[in-house]
Amino acid sequence: MKLKKVIIHSFRGIPDKLEITFPEKGGKTSSLIILGDNGIGKSSIVDAIEFCLQGHVSQTESLKDKNIPSVLSFYKKAHPCVNVAFQNDEIFERKIVEDERGLLSS
C-alpha cells in the first residue's frame, strides 16, 4: 500500500496541525524528501506514522508506560492525533485519549 496523505495534530515536535500529501506524477508516487534543521520535527513525522499504524514508537522506551506516552506534544497540552490515508482510500487514525481517572492511552 502506498501513502497518500498524513495529518498530524499536536504530536511530539509538531505543535499544531501538519498535513503532508505524498506527490504523484503520472499516476505513480514520487519521492518525498523532508529537510530541516535539528529539532524541527522531521523524526516526529516518521514517529507519528509508526504510532498511527503500529500503536507504538519503537525508538522510545517510555511509550511502554501507559500513563505518560512519549508521543505527547512538546509545546502544548493538546492530545495527539494522527491520520494516515493510503491510495486505496483506507484511512487509519490513532489518538491519545484521557479517561475519567486522568490516565492517557491510545
Backbone as CSV, one residue per row, in Angstrom:
resi,resn,N_x,N_y,N_z,CA_x,CA_y,CA_z,C_x,C_y,C_z
1,MET,0.841,-1.179,0.000,0.000,0.000,0.000,0.889,1.245,0.000
2,LYS,0.442,2.248,-0.721,1.196,3.491,-0.829,0.493,4.591,-0.041
3,LEU,1.295,5.388,0.654,0.756,6.511,1.409,0.250,7.595,0.465
4,LYS,-0.866,8.173,0.836,-1.444,9.275,0.078,-1.337,10.582,0.869
5,LYS,-1.668,10.519,2.176,-1.674,11.724,2.993,-1.491,11.352,4.455
6,VAL,-0.810,12.226,5.191,-0.649,12.087,6.636,-1.065,13.413,7.266
7,ILE,-1.934,13.338,8.272,-2.353,14.528,9.011,-1.991,14.300,10.474
8,ILE,-1.197,15.212,11.017,-0.676,15.071,12.370,-1.099,16.285,13.196
9,HIS,-1.689,16.029,14.362,-2.095,17.089,15.279,-1.339,16.930,16.598
10,SER,-0.617,17.952,17.024,-0.005,18.030,18.362,0.764,16.772,18.751
11,PHE,1.629,16.305,17.892,2.402,15.100,18.132,3.861,15.469,18.330
12,ARG,4.404,15.179,19.477,5.807,15.430,19.822,6.271,16.820,19.383
13,GLY,7.139,16.908,18.372,7.701,18.178,17.935,6.842,18.942,16.950
14,ILE,5.614,18.500,16.735,4.704,19.185,15.809,3.646,19.887,16.658
15,PRO,3.731,21.219,16.780,2.891,21.929,17.746,1.405,21.992,17.399
16,ASP,1.059,22.080,16.150,-0.340,22.204,15.773,-0.691,21.126,14.750
17,LYS,-1.220,21.538,13.613,-1.596,20.598,12.554,-0.569,20.638,11.434
18,LEU,-0.157,19.451,11.003,0.732,19.322,9.848,0.093,18.327,8.895
19,GLU,-0.089,18.734,7.654,-0.667,17.857,6.631,0.360,17.666,5.523
20,ILE,0.667,16.395,5.238,1.627,16.057,4.185,0.909,15.219,3.143
21,THR,0.916,15.679,1.904,0.359,14.917,0.795,1.526,14.381,-0.015
22,PHE,1.548,13.080,-0.245,2.637,12.462,-0.984,2.386,12.651,-2.475
23,PRO,3.355,13.220,-3.165,3.150,13.603,-4.568,3.036,12.409,-5.512
24,GLU,2.263,12.622,-6.575,2.147,11.637,-7.653,2.523,12.321,-8.954
25,LYS,3.106,11.535,-9.830,3.458,12.040,-11.158,3.056,10.969,-12.152
26,GLY,2.076,11.263,-12.969,1.616,10.290,-13.953,1.020,9.039,-13.324
27,GLY,0.355,9.196,-12.167,-0.259,8.052,-11.501,0.692,7.241,-10.645
28,LYS,1.956,7.619,-10.613,2.950,6.914,-9.812,3.433,7.831,-8.694
29,THR,3.662,7.240,-7.519,4.150,8.015,-6.392,5.570,8.482,-6.641
30,SER,5.806,9.754,-6.367,7.146,10.327,-6.481,7.838,10.260,-5.124
31,SER,9.097,10.584,-5.119,9.849,10.631,-3.865,9.500,11.893,-3.100
32,LEU,9.629,11.808,-1.790,9.406,12.955,-0.924,10.597,13.057,0.010
33,ILE,11.236,14.204,0.031,12.389,14.436,0.897,11.994,15.488,1.918
34,ILE,12.263,15.189,3.182,11.966,16.130,4.263,13.286,16.661,4.790
35,LEU,13.485,17.962,4.631,14.722,18.615,5.069,14.409,19.629,6.150
36,GLY,15.362,19.838,7.049,15.185,20.874,8.061,16.280,20.821,9.097
37,ASP,16.361,21.868,9.887,17.340,21.944,10.957,17.045,20.902,12.031
38,ASN,18.030,20.663,12.889,17.840,19.773,14.028,16.735,20.319,14.930
39,GLY,15.913,19.406,15.441,14.869,19.795,16.381,13.642,20.418,15.766
40,ILE,13.489,20.349,14.459,12.357,20.995,13.798,11.140,20.067,13.654
41,GLY,11.332,18.731,13.828,10.196,17.815,13.798,10.243,16.758,12.712
42,LYS,11.366,16.588,12.043,11.459,15.575,10.974,11.215,14.168,11.524
43,SER,11.863,13.831,12.614,11.681,12.499,13.217,10.272,12.342,13.761
44,SER,9.668,13.427,14.204,8.295,13.367,14.715,7.323,12.908,13.628
45,ILE,7.588,13.271,12.387,6.728,12.841,11.275,6.788,11.328,11.122
46,VAL,7.989,10.783,11.097,8.168,9.331,10.955,7.591,8.615,12.164
47,ASP,7.840,9.144,13.373,7.306,8.544,14.593,5.778,8.578,14.600
48,ALA,5.185,9.642,14.097,3.726,9.751,14.053,3.116,8.691,13.142
49,ILE,3.740,8.447,11.999,3.244,7.408,11.087,3.347,6.041,11.755
50,GLU,4.479,5.772,12.398,4.645,4.490,13.095,3.626,4.352,14.225
51,PHE,3.427,5.408,14.998,2.452,5.376,16.086,1.049,5.081,15.561
52,CYS,0.667,5.727,14.473,-0.673,5.530,13.913,-0.882,4.101,13.440
53,LEU,0.099,3.557,12.754,-0.065,2.241,12.145,0.271,1.082,13.088
54,GLN,1.170,1.308,14.069,1.623,0.220,14.937,1.197,0.380,16.401
55,GLY,0.820,1.578,16.804,0.421,1.809,18.188,1.583,2.041,19.133
56,HIS,2.769,2.200,18.604,3.952,2.475,19.430,4.998,3.181,18.587
57,VAL,6.018,3.675,19.262,7.173,4.260,18.599,8.366,3.446,19.063
58,SER,8.951,2.666,18.175,9.957,1.672,18.561,11.209,2.274,19.178
59,GLN,11.571,3.492,18.822,12.791,4.079,19.372,12.568,4.738,20.731
60,THR,11.353,4.690,21.261,11.027,5.376,22.504,10.543,4.386,23.546
61,GLU,11.347,4.120,24.543,11.002,3.172,25.593,9.856,3.658,26.464
62,SER,9.782,4.978,26.722,8.787,5.470,27.672,7.355,5.329,27.173
63,LEU,7.152,5.017,25.895,5.796,4.801,25.396,5.184,3.564,26.036
64,LYS,6.015,2.665,26.547,5.517,1.465,27.213,4.802,1.815,28.509
65,ASP,5.099,2.974,29.084,4.408,3.443,30.272,3.084,4.058,29.816
66,LYS,1.984,3.377,30.050,0.677,3.818,29.559,0.229,5.129,30.189
67,ASN,0.817,5.517,31.329,0.408,6.752,31.987,1.054,7.995,31.387
68,ILE,2.233,7.858,30.790,2.940,9.009,30.236,3.504,8.658,28.859
69,PRO,2.665,8.573,27.832,3.183,8.248,26.497,4.102,9.345,25.972
70,SER,5.157,8.956,25.319,6.137,9.908,24.816,5.669,10.633,23.567
71,VAL,4.501,10.331,23.077,4.004,10.968,21.858,3.361,12.326,22.136
72,LEU,3.297,12.727,23.404,2.682,14.000,23.747,3.457,15.161,23.147
73,SER,2.742,16.229,22.843,3.343,17.415,22.250,4.343,18.052,23.201
74,PHE,5.470,18.479,22.662,6.460,19.206,23.446,5.976,20.633,23.726
75,TYR,4.964,21.108,23.000,4.588,22.514,23.009,3.314,22.848,23.766
76,LYS,2.342,21.944,23.776,1.083,22.278,24.438,0.409,21.035,24.984
77,LYS,-0.674,21.241,25.694,-1.350,20.162,26.409,-2.356,19.385,25.557
78,ALA,-2.499,19.712,24.281,-3.457,19.025,23.423,-3.063,17.557,23.245
79,HIS,-4.048,16.697,23.102,-3.782,15.275,22.912,-3.482,14.988,21.440
80,PRO,-2.438,14.216,21.177,-2.038,13.920,19.795,-3.085,13.096,19.037
81,CYS,-3.142,13.343,17.739,-3.997,12.573,16.836,-3.275,12.486,15.492
82,VAL,-3.235,11.276,14.919,-2.567,11.066,13.631,-3.505,10.301,12.707
83,ASN,-3.648,10.794,11.472,-4.410,10.118,10.425,-3.469,9.781,9.282
84,VAL,-3.550,8.559,8.792,-2.770,8.130,7.637,-3.747,7.604,6.591
85,ALA,-3.692,8.180,5.384,-4.549,7.753,4.281,-3.686,7.085,3.216
86,PHE,-4.188,5.986,2.691,-3.497,5.258,1.634,-4.169,5.509,0.296
87,GLN,-3.475,5.164,-0.783,-4.011,5.397,-2.129,-5.276,4.605,-2.411
88,ASN,-5.503,3.509,-1.685,-6.744,2.745,-1.879,-7.884,3.310,-1.038
89,ASP,-7.692,4.527,-0.493,-8.659,5.277,0.299,-8.923,4.721,1.693
90,GLU,-8.118,3.771,2.158,-8.193,3.343,3.556,-7.590,4.438,4.412
91,ILE,-8.222,4.712,5.553,-7.731,5.731,6.475,-7.598,5.101,7.859
92,PHE,-6.450,5.318,8.473,-6.201,4.855,9.828,-6.049,6.077,10.722
93,GLU,-6.587,5.978,11.928,-6.455,7.069,12.889,-6.093,6.490,14.249
94,ARG,-5.191,7.176,14.924,-4.859,6.812,16.299,-4.663,8.107,17.064
95,LYS,-5.193,8.129,18.278,-5.048,9.320,19.098,-4.885,8.928,20.558
96,ILE,-4.391,9.862,21.320,-4.258,9.681,22.756,-5.503,10.276,23.398
97,VAL,-6.137,9.498,24.254,-7.335,9.966,24.954,-7.109,9.874,26.459
98,GLU,-7.857,10.672,27.182,-7.764,10.702,28.637,-9.039,10.093,29.214
99,ASP,-8.885,9.133,30.136,-10.059,8.526,30.742,-10.505,9.334,31.967
100,GLU,-11.550,8.862,32.630,-12.129,9.591,33.759,-11.160,9.729,34.947
101,ARG,-10.145,8.890,34.997,-9.147,8.970,36.073,-7.958,9.849,35.690
102,GLY,-7.957,10.379,34.465,-6.868,11.224,34.014,-5.716,10.449,33.407
103,LEU,-5.894,9.134,33.202,-4.856,8.314,32.596,-4.945,8.422,31.079
104,LEU,-3.825,8.440,30.417,-3.765,8.572,28.966,-3.535,7.216,28.317
105,SER,-4.212,6.959,27.200,-3.985,5.727,26.442,-4.297,5.986,24.989
106,SER,-3.855,5.052,24.142,-4.121,5.214,22.703,-5.202,4.258,22.267
